[in-house]
Amino acid sequence: MPFYVCDLAAEVGRVVMSSKSTSKGKRKRKQDGPDPCPPSTGHQSSSRTRTLRQRKDIDYNENISTTKVQAISETNIGETVHILKTEKVRKVEENTSKKKERKSKNSSTVKDEKLKVTNQTETAAEIDRKRCMKSSDEDQIQNNQEKHLLDQSDQLQNKLESDYISPTLMPFSPNFNERTKFPLFQPSVPHFTNTNNFINHILQRSLGNNSSVKKSVHQQIIDRVTDLELYRTGSPFERRVTAIEWHPSWPHIVAVGDKGGEIILWDINNVSNDYFIPGMGPGGSIQAMKFWPRDDRRVVTASIDGTVTLQDFEGKHRQIILDTMNCHDFWYCSLDVNKRRSLLVAGENSGKLALTSLEGKKVFEARLHKGKITHCEFSPREDWLLCTASIDHTVQFWDLRMLKDRKSTLQTINHEKGVNSAYFSLTDSCRLLTTDQHSAIKVFSAPLWELETTIVHPHRQFQHLTPIKAHWHPLQDLIVVGRYPDPNFPGFTTREPRSIDFFEASTGKLVYQLYDPAAPGIVSLNKFNSQGDVLCSGMGRSILIWTDKHIIASKKDSLMTDMKKSALGQANYPRSRSSANRSRPSNPTKVKKESKDKTSAQKVKMKMKNSKK
């Protein structure tokens, strides 16, 4: 008999007979009588009796188990063996099946991982191949564009050198139905409508631009800047120039305002096509000016008289949009218009900011700065983004959708001095140019508006001088700013010119200094037209127009004859409302006829006297 069968029989006998042994032992004790060794009261006697009883039970159980094992039949042993064998076989089969399942699972996972890796490598290879194809195609397109640009620029330069023909510019007319033909280089304002996200635009600019095309265009724009010369000057005002704004549709027409509230609409190509709005004199200084987006024959101005006024150049319509009702203590210092959201924003000297609709309904008003808001501007790329600058040494960004109070600012940029201006770049609006009131010009880059460049430049603040403000070139990130030489500034020279300086925004390098001995004053304001070929500057009471020297050579004679005929800047423009000439003469030719009649009458009188003698 196998050994495991004997062990099983012994175990079964012990389990079966253990219960019977206890009952039989109890019956035997009852028949035999009382225990011969009764338990005593002491601790030792009780322990001895327990041990004796345990030994008797063990011996009795062993005898019963041996007799039971002998009595088990061979048939019962065979059945138990068969049951044990089937159970062991079942367990072994279960274990083997589980192992097989585990192995199959592990193998399937390994295969899946291998397939994934191979698929990933294949997809990566395909992606790289497609990228290479795209990059090669894009390089070909960019090279073709570069060649086309260079060919066009060479043709334009050859035309200018051979014929000295200026680009055709339409005369100014109040209908505004026709538009001028723009030259080769145009501002990238239509690009704003394609992607209005800073991050998306910066990513596209970093991936898609070709450095060679950038360099060629950049150098051509610098060459055009170096070719600028003084083209036309005029002094139609009694007080200094405080605001300059180019017409959005007509790049040869500029509006200029002065400290007395007077505004002139100047056509740089046609002297006889100028419009003039008289001002109120002292207390009517125009701090900011914009063309009205719904009617570009009107301008909206922010003035020291405490009003934001919409008016046309014919003097027929005048509408007050905002009024502080106390111009001695509160007045407006800055202004901007948002055409997409139909909003107008104006900043006060007390730090308040007011938002109104273009219909004149006030939307928001709260004190957002501790001091005067010198500049406020909407981002041309993100129409919900507003930037404000103040003399409290801060520049702040605001979201129009979450504007509640001073705590709702998106970001604050601190400066060492008060800030005169904060302009978004005209190329892609991804840079911000700030000018403080002493000697710092700073450039900040989107989207986090981190400091990119700091330019140390002399332009300190002076009470009787229009604050100097740096501005952008419309076609390239070049900075244009007037210089106010300072003896305490490092590098000062005794005969340092009061020039107009051009800097690169990315490096802060001085590219060019524009100066003419005929205009020796301090140039506070400088602004290019939308094409970047004409620069308007404000120097004291004078207006300066700078343009290409080749165009000047072809137009100089005709301009001089026109200026002599119209007598620009002398008797044709009235001064202020407080002066004697409050109304402008309807036709300048009438003035000339009256002067001729006076001279003829004097000649007749002289003849009469001579005849009497």
C-alpha positions in Angstrom: 0.0 0.0 0.0 1.5 3.4 -0.8 2.6 5.6 2.0 0.2 8.5 1.3 -2.8 6.1 1.6 -1.7 5.0 5.1 -1.3 8.6 6.2 -4.8 9.4 4.9 -6.3 6.4 6.8 -4.6 7.4 10.0 -5.9 11.0 9.7 -9.4 9.8 9.0 -9.4 7.5 11.9 -8.2 10.1 14.3 -10.8 12.6 13.2 -13.7 10.1 13.4 -12.8 8.4 16.6 -11.8 11.5 18.6 -15.4 12.5 19.1 -16.4 8.9 20.2 -13.6 8.6 22.6 -14.7 11.5 24.7 -18.2 10.2 25.1 -17.1 6.6 26.0 -14.6 7.9 28.5 -17.3 9.8 30.3 -19.6 6.7 30.4 -16.8 4.5 31.8 -16.0 7.0 34.6 -19.6 7.0 35.7 -19.7 3.1 35.8 -16.4 2.8 37.7 -17.5 5.2 40.4 -15.8 8.2 41.8 -12.2 9.2 41.0 -9.6 7.4 43.2 -7.6 10.6 43.4 -10.1 13.4 44.1 -8.8 17.0 43.6 -7.4 18.6 46.6 -7.7 22.2 47.6 -4.0 22.9 46.8 -2.6 24.1 43.5 -0.2 21.1 43.1 -2.8 18.4 43.5 -5.1 19.9 40.9 -2.3 20.0 38.3 -1.3 16.4 38.9 -4.9 15.2 38.4 -5.1 17.1 35.1 -1.9 15.5 33.7 -3.1 12.0 34.7 -6.4 12.4 32.9 -4.7 13.7 29.8 -2.5 10.7 29.6 -5.4 8.2 30.0 -7.3 9.9 27.2 -4.3 9.8 24.9 -3.7 6.1 25.4 -7.4 5.3 24.9 -7.6 7.2 21.7 -4.5 5.6 20.2 -5.9 2.1 20.8 -9.2 3.0 19.2 -7.5 4.4 16.1 -5.4 1.3 15.5 -8.4 -0.9 15.7 -10.4 1.3 13.3 -7.6 1.3 10.7 -7.5 -2.5 10.7 -11.2 -2.6 10.2 -11.2 -0.4 7.1 -11.9 -2.4 4.0 -9.9 -2.5 0.9 -12.8 -1.1 -1.1 -13.0 2.1 1.0 -9.2 2.6 0.6 -9.5 2.2 -3.2 -12.3 4.8 -3.4 -10.3 7.3 -1.3 -7.2 6.8 -3.4 -9.3 7.4 -6.6 -10.7 10.6 -5.1 -7.3 11.9 -4.1 -5.9 11.1 -7.5 -8.7 13.0 -9.3 -8.3 16.0 -7.0 -4.6 16.2 -7.5 -4.9 15.8 -11.2 -7.5 18.6 -11.3 -5.3 20.9 -9.3 -2.3 20.2 -11.5 -4.4 20.8 -14.6 -5.7 24.1 -13.1 -2.1 25.2 -12.3 -0.9 24.3 -15.8 -3.8 26.2 -17.4 -3.1 29.2 -15.3 0.5 29.2 -16.2 -0.4 28.9 -19.9 -2.8 31.9 -19.6 -0.1 34.0 -17.9 2.4 33.1 -20.5 0.0 33.9 -23.3 -0.9 37.2 -21.7 2.7 38.2 -21.3 3.5 37.2 -24.9 0.5 39.2 -26.2 1.5 42.3 -24.2 5.1 42.1 -25.5 3.7 41.7 -29.0 1.4 44.7 -28.6 4.3 46.8 -27.2 6.5 45.8 -30.1 3.7 46.7 -32.6 3.2 50.1 -30.9 6.9 50.9 -31.0 7.0 49.9 -34.7 3.9 52.0 -35.4 5.4 55.0 -33.5 8.7 54.7 -35.4 6.8 54.5 -38.7 4.6 57.5 -37.9 7.6 59.5 -36.7 9.4 58.6 -39.9 6.5 59.6 -42.0 6.1 62.9 -40.0 9.8 63.7 -40.5 9.5 62.9 -44.2 6.4 65.2 -44.6 8.1 67.9 -42.6 11.1 67.8 -44.9 8.9 67.9 -47.9 7.0 70.9 -46.5 10.2 72.7 -45.5 11.7 72.3 -48.9 8.5 73.6 -50.5 8.3 76.5 -48.1 12.0 77.4 -48.8 11.3 77.4 -52.6 8.2 79.7 -52.0 10.2 82.0 -49.8 13.1 82.2 -52.2 10.7 83.0 -55.1 9.1 85.7 -52.9 12.5 87.1 -52.1 13.4 87.3 -55.7 10.1 88.9 -56.6 10.6 91.6 -53.9 14.2 92.3 -54.9 13.1 92.6 -58.6 10.3 95.0 -57.7 12.6 97.1 -55.5 15.2 97.3 -58.2 12.6 98.4 -60.7 11.3 101.1 -58.3 14.8 102.3 -57.6 15.6 102.5 -61.4 12.5 104.5 -62.0 13.3 106.9 -59.2 16.9 107.4 -60.4 16.0 107.8 -64.1 12.8 109.8 -64.0 12.6 111.1 -60.4 8.8 110.5 -60.6 7.0 110.6 -57.3 4.2 108.1 -56.5 0.8 109.3 -57.7 -1.1 110.7 -54.8 -4.7 111.8 -55.1 -5.7 115.3 -53.9 -7.7 115.6 -50.8 -11.5 115.9 -51.2 -14.3 115.7 -48.7 -16.0 112.8 -50.5 -13.3 110.2 -49.7 -14.7 107.8 -52.3 -11.4 107.3 -54.2 -8.3 105.8 -52.6 -4.6 106.2 -53.4 -2.4 103.6 -54.9 0.0 102.3 -52.2 3.7 101.8 -53.0 5.6 98.6 -52.6 5.9 98.5 -48.8 2.6 98.4 -47.0 1.8 98.2 -43.3 0.8 94.7 -42.1 -2.5 95.9 -40.5 -4.6 93.4 -42.6 -2.7 90.6 -40.9 -4.4 91.4 -37.6 -7.6 90.0 -39.0 -6.1 86.6 -39.7 -4.8 85.7 -36.2 -5.6 87.7 -33.2 -3.6 85.6 -30.7 -0.2 86.7 -29.5 1.1 83.2 -28.9 -0.1 81.9 -32.3 1.3 84.8 -34.1 4.7 84.5 -32.4 4.8 80.8 -33.2 4.1 81.4 -36.8 6.6 84.2 -37.0 9.3 82.0 -35.5 8.6 79.0 -37.8 7.7 80.6 -41.1 9.9 83.6 -41.5 13.0 83.5 -43.6 16.0 85.4 -42.1 17.4 86.4 -45.6 14.1 88.1 -46.6 14.0 89.8 -43.2 17.5 91.2 -43.6 16.9 92.4 -47.2 13.6 94.2 -46.3 15.1 95.6 -43.1 18.1 97.1 -44.9 15.9 98.6 -47.6 13.8 100.4 -45.0 16.9 101.7 -43.2 18.1 103.0 -46.6 14.8 104.8 -47.1 15.2 106.4 -43.6 18.7 107.6 -44.5 17.3 109.3 -47.6 14.8 111.5 -45.7 15.2 115.2 -46.1 13.2 118.2 -45.0 10.5 118.7 -47.6 8.1 121.3 -46.1 7.8 123.5 -43.0 5.1 125.7 -41.7 4.1 127.7 -38.5 0.4 128.2 -38.6 0.0 128.3 -34.8 0.6 130.8 -32.1 1.4 128.1 -29.6 3.5 124.9 -29.6 2.3 121.6 -31.3 0.8 119.1 -28.9 -0.7 116.3 -31.1 -0.1 114.7 -34.5 -2.4 112.2 -36.3 -2.2 110.9 -39.9 -5.3 110.3 -41.9 -6.1 106.5 -41.9 -7.1 106.4 -45.6 -5.1 109.2 -47.2 -1.4 108.9 -46.4 -0.6 112.4 -47.6 -2.9 114.2 -45.2 -2.0 114.9 -41.6 -3.9 116.6 -38.7 -2.0 118.7 -36.2 -3.2 120.3 -33.0 -1.6 122.9 -30.8 -1.8 124.2 -27.2 -4.5 126.8 -28.0 -7.0 124.2 -29.3 -6.4 125.0 -33.0 -6.3 122.1 -35.6 -5.0 122.2 -39.1 -5.6 119.5 -41.8 -2.5 119.6 -43.9 -2.2 118.2 -47.4 1.5 117.8 -48.0 1.2 117.7 -51.8 -1.4 120.4 -52.3 -0.9 123.7 -50.4 -4.3 125.1 -51.4 -6.1 122.1 -50.0 -5.8 122.8 -46.3 -8.5 123.0 -43.6 -8.3 124.9 -40.4 -10.4 124.8 -37.1 -9.8 127.8 -34.8 -9.3 127.1 -31.1 -10.4 128.8 -27.9 -6.9 130.1 -27.0 -5.4 129.6 -23.5 -6.9 126.6 -21.7 -7.9 124.8 -24.9 -4.7 122.6 -25.3 -5.3 119.5 -27.4 -3.7 116.6 -25.5 -4.7 113.7 -27.9 -6.5 113.4 -31.2 -7.9 110.6 -33.3 -9.9 110.3 -36.6 -13.4 109.2 -36.1 -13.8 105.5 -37.2 -17.3 106.0 -38.6 -16.6 109.1 -40.5 -12.9 109.9 -41.4 -13.9 113.6 -42.1 -14.2 114.1 -38.4 -11.7 114.2 -35.5 -12.2 113.5 -31.8 -10.0 115.4 -29.4 -9.2 115.3 -25.6 -8.6 118.8 -24.3 -7.6 120.6 -21.2 -11.0 122.4 -21.2 -12.4 119.2 -19.7 -14.1 117.8 -22.7 -13.8 115.1 -25.3 -15.2 116.6 -28.5 -16.2 115.3 -31.9 -16.0 117.9 -34.7 -15.5 118.2 -38.5 -13.2 120.5 -40.4 -16.0 122.5 -41.9 -17.0 123.8 -38.5 -20.7 122.8 -38.9 -20.9 119.9 -36.5 -19.5 119.9 -32.9 -20.5 117.3 -30.3 -19.3 116.9 -26.7 -19.0 113.2 -25.8 -17.5 113.6 -22.3 -17.3 116.5 -19.9 -15.8 116.7 -16.4 -18.0 119.8 -15.6 -15.0 121.2 -13.7 -12.1 122.1 -16.1 -10.1 123.9 -13.5 -9.5 120.7 -11.5 -10.2 117.8 -13.9 -9.4 117.5 -17.6 -8.7 114.8 -20.2 -5.1 113.9 -21.1 -5.3 110.9 -23.4 -7.7 109.3 -25.9 -8.1 106.2 -28.1 -10.9 104.6 -30.2 -11.7 100.9 -30.6 -13.6 100.4 -33.9 -14.3 96.6 -33.4 -15.9 97.0 -30.0 -17.3 100.5 -30.8 -15.7 102.0 -27.7 -13.9 105.2 -26.8 -11.5 105.5 -23.9 -10.2 108.7 -22.2 -7.9 109.2 -19.3 -8.0 112.1 -16.8 -5.4 114.0 -14.8 -6.8 112.5 -11.6 -6.1 108.9 -12.7 -9.7 108.2 -13.7 -10.5 106.2 -16.8 -13.7 106.6 -18.7 -15.2 104.2 -21.3 -18.1 105.2 -23.6 -19.8 103.8 -26.6 -19.4 105.6 -29.9 -22.9 106.8 -29.5 -21.9 108.7 -26.3 -23.3 106.3 -23.6 -20.9 105.9 -20.7 -20.0 102.3 -20.0 -17.4 102.5 -17.3 -15.6 105.0 -15.1 -13.2 104.4 -12.2 -9.9 105.6 -10.8 -7.3 103.1 -12.0 -4.1 105.1 -11.5 -2.7 107.3 -8.7 -1.7 110.1 -11.0 -2.4 111.5 -14.5 -3.0 109.0 -17.2 -0.7 110.3 -19.9 -1.5 107.6 -22.5 -4.1 105.0 -23.2 -4.3 102.7 -26.2 -6.1 99.6 -27.4 -4.1 96.7 -28.8 -4.6 96.4 -32.6 -4.2 92.6 -32.3 -6.3 91.8 -29.2 -9.3 94.2 -29.2 -10.1 93.4 -25.5 -6.6 94.5 -24.4 -6.1 98.0 -23.1 -2.8 99.6 -22.0 -2.5 102.7 -19.9 0.5 104.8 -18.8 0.7 107.3 -16.0 3.0 109.6 -14.1 2.7 107.3 -11.1 5.6 105.4 -12.7 3.5 102.5 -14.0 2.2 101.0 -17.2 -0.8 98.7 -16.7 -2.7 96.2 -18.9 -6.5 95.7 -18.6 -9.0 93.2 -20.0 -12.2 95.0 -21.1 -14.2 91.9 -20.3 -13.2 91.9 -16.7 -12.7 95.6 -15.9 -14.1 96.4 -12.5 -11.6 98.4 -10.4 -7.9 98.9 -9.8 -7.5 95.4 -8.6 -8.6 93.9 -11.9 -5.3 94.8 -13.7 -3.7 92.0 -15.7 -0.1 93.2 -15.3 1.7 96.2 -14.0 5.1 97.3 -15.3 7.0 99.6 -13.0 9.4 102.4 -14.1 11.8 104.7 -12.3 10.1 107.9 -13.6 6.8 109.0 -14.8 5.8 107.5 -18.2 4.8 109.8 -21.2 3.6 107.1 -23.7 3.2 103.4 -24.3 2.7 102.4 -27.9 2.1 98.9 -29.4 4.2 98.1 -32.4 2.6 98.8 -35.7 4.0 95.7 -37.5 2.4 93.0 -35.3 1.5 94.6 -31.9 3.8 92.1 -30.1 6.0 94.8 -28.7 5.3 97.7 -26.4 7.4 100.9 -26.5 7.5 103.1 -23.4 9.1 106.6 -22.9 9.7 107.9 -19.4 10.2 111.6 -18.4 13.9 111.5 -18.0 16.3 109.2 -20.1 14.9 105.7 -20.5 13.2 104.1 -23.6 12.1 100.5 -23.0 10.8 97.7 -25.2 8.7 94.9 -23.8 7.8 91.7 -25.7 4.5 89.7 -25.7 2.9 87.6 -24.5 4.3 88.0 -21.0 5.5 91.6 -21.7 9.0 90.9 -20.5 11.7 93.6 -20.8 13.6 93.1 -24.1 15.6 96.3 -24.6 16.5 99.4 -22.6 17.8 102.4 -24.4 19.4 105.3 -22.5 18.5 108.5 -24.3 18.4 112.2 -23.3 14.8 113.5 -23.5 14.2 115.0 -20.0 10.9 116.7 -19.1 10.6 120.5 -19.2 7.5 122.6 -18.3 7.4 124.7 -21.4 8.2 121.9 -23.8 5.8 119.3 -25.3 6.6 115.9 -23.7 9.0 113.9 -25.9 7.4 110.6 -27.0 9.1 107.8 -28.9 7.1 106.2 -31.7 7.3 103.2 -34.1 8.1 102.9 -37.8 5.0 101.3 -39.5 6.9 98.8 -41.6 9.7 97.7 -39.3 10.4 97.7 -35.6 12.4 100.9 -35.7 12.1 103.5 -32.9 12.0 107.2 -33.8 12.5 109.8 -31.0 13.7 113.4 -30.7 16.8 114.3 -28.8 17.1 116.9 -26.0 20.8 117.2 -25.2 21.6 117.2 -21.5 25.0 118.5 -20.1 24.7 116.0 -17.3 24.1 113.0 -19.6 27.2 110.7 -20.2 28.8 111.3 -23.6 27.5 114.9 -24.0 29.3 117.2 -26.4 29.1 121.0 -26.6 27.8 121.1 -30.1 25.5 118.1 -29.9 22.7 118.4 -32.5 19.0 118.3 -31.5 18.4 115.5 -33.9 15.8 112.8 -34.6 17.3 109.4 -33.6 16.4 106.0 -35.0 17.1 102.8 -33.0 16.6 99.1 -33.6 14.1 97.7 -31.1 15.7 94.3 -30.7 19.3 95.5 -30.0 18.9 99.1 -29.1 21.5 100.1 -31.6 21.5 103.7 -33.0 20.9 103.3 -36.7 20.6 107.0 -38.0 20.4 110.6 -36.8 18.2 112.9 -38.9 19.1 116.6 -38.7 18.7 119.7 -40.8 20.3 123.1 -39.9 17.0 124.8 -41.1 15.2 123.1 -38.1 17.5 123.5 -35.1 14.9 123.2 -32.4 13.9 120.3 -30.1 11.6 117.9 -31.9 9.1 116.5 -29.4 6.7 114.6 -31.6 7.5 112.3 -34.6 5.0 110.2 -36.5 5.2 108.3 -39.9 2.3 107.9 -42.2 0.9 104.4 -42.9 3.3 103.9 -45.9 6.4 104.8 -44.0 7.6 107.2 -46.6 6.7 110.6 -45.0 7.5 111.7 -41.4 5.7 114.5 -39.7 7.5 116.2 -36.7 6.4 118.8 -34.2 9.1 121.4 -33.3 7.8 124.1 -31.0 5.2 126.0 -33.1 6.5 124.6 -36.4 5.4 121.5 -38.4 8.2 119.7 -40.3 7.6 117.2 -43.1 10.4 114.8 -44.1 10.3 112.7 -47.2 12.6 111.0 -49.8 15.2 113.4 -51.3 14.4 112.1 -54.9 10.8 113.1 -54.5 11.9 116.5 -53.1 14.1 117.2 -56.1 11.2 116.6 -58.5 8.6 118.6 -56.5 10.6 121.5 -55.0 9.9 124.1 -57.7 6.2 123.4 -58.0 5.9 123.5 -54.2 7.7 126.9 -54.0 5.4 128.5 -56.5 2.3 127.1 -54.8 3.5 128.5 -51.4 4.2 131.9 -52.9 0.7 132.0 -54.4 -1.1 131.0 -51.2 1.2 132.8 -48.8 1.3 129.8 -46.4 1.4 130.5 -42.7 0.9 134.3 -42.9 -2.6 135.8 -43.4 -4.7 132.8 -44.5 -5.0 131.2 -41.1 -6.9 132.8 -38.2 -5.3 132.6 -34.8 -7.6 131.9 -31.9 -11.1 132.8 -30.9 -9.7 135.3 -28.4 -7.9 137.2 -31.1 -9.4 139.8 -33.5 -9.5 137.4 -36.5 -11.9 134.8 -35.1 -13.3 133.7 -38.5 -11.2 132.4 -41.4 -11.6 134.1 -44.7 -13.8 132.1 -47.1 -11.5 132.5 -50.0 -7.8 133.5 -49.9 -8.1 135.1 -53.3 -10.4 137.8 -51.9 -7.6 138.9 -49.6 -5.3 139.3 -52.5 -7.9 141.3 -54.5 -8.5 143.6 -51.6 -4.7 144.2 -51.2 -4.5 144.9 -55.0 -7.4 147.4 -54.8 -5.7 149.2 -51.9 -2.4 149.5 -53.9 -4.3 150.8 -56.9 -6.1 153.5 -54.8 -2.8 154.6 -53.3 -1.3 155.0 -56.8 -4.3 157.1 -57.9 -3.8 159.4 -54.8 -0.1 159.8 -55.6 -0.9 160.8 -59.1 -3.5 163.4 -57.9 -0.9 164.9 -55.6 1.7 165.1 -58.3 -0.8 166.7 -60.7 -1.7 169.4 -58.1 1.9 170.3 -57.6 
